[in-house]
Amino acid sequence: MLGYSACQTDETVLSRKLRYVLFPDLSTMGLYLAVATPLEDIDYHVSMSWSFEANYGLPSNYTQLALPFTSATRRDVTRRQLYHVIERKFHSYGLEGRECLLRTICDISASPLHHNGLLGDILHLIFMPSTSAEENLSLDYHEAETNGKNLLSCQQLYPECRTGLLDMISTWQ
């Protein structure tokens, strides 16, 4: 009969050091998001894209491990800062930054993007000022959202924005 008898037991205790997920010095991690939309041209396949990139330093020492919400160096991105970046991005494409941001808020408020999955949810959160805590934003942003909800013509309300963000994005059904 196979098995262990009382005299054959091994009393040795096995152990190993506790391990942590650490990286070599100066390691980084990057997140990259790109949104592309085709441009209408019969002869060529051309698209316009926006890309967003974030890089983070990774811990190489146990003392560098800290939860993000307990770190004293945590820096929140506010909606005001985000809107400023978006306005500059519109401006870099030769568009009227503030007007195009207001038109985008209005357009997205008029036709919610919930049926577009994760990207639709992200656009909804970014371009609907009412989805965050009060940040003392300019009333123009809240007014643009209200105008869209009331189904007013965003193109007529913000004529200085020649092309709205939603005009640049194709939809397939």
Stockholm file with secondary structure:
# STOCKHOLM 1.0

chainA/1-173         MLGYSACQTDETVLSRKLRYVLFPDLSTMGLYLAVATPLEDIDYHVSMSWSFEANYGLPSNYTQLALPFTSATRRDVTRRQLYHVIERKFHSYGLEGRECLLRTICDISASPLHHNGLLGDILHLIFMPSTSAEENLSLDYHEAETNGKNLLSCQQLYPECRTGLLDMISTWQ
#=GR chainA/1-173 SS CCSCCGGGCCCCCCCCCCCCCCCCTTCEEEEEEEEEEEECCSSSCEEEEEEEEEEEECCSSGGGCCCTTTCTTCCCCCHHHHHHHHHHHHHHTTSCHHHHHHHHHHHHHHSCCGGGHHHHHHHHHHHCGGGSCCCCCCHHHHHHHHHHHTTCCHHHHCTTCSSCHHHHSCCCC
#=GC SS_cons         CCSCCGGGCCCCCCCCCCCCCCCCTTCEEEEEEEEEEEECCSSSCEEEEEEEEEEEECCSSGGGCCCTTTCTTCCCCCHHHHHHHHHHHHHHTTSCHHHHHHHHHHHHHHSCCGGGHHHHHHHHHHHCGGGSCCCCCCHHHHHHHHHHHTTCCHHHHCTTCSSCHHHHSCCCC
//
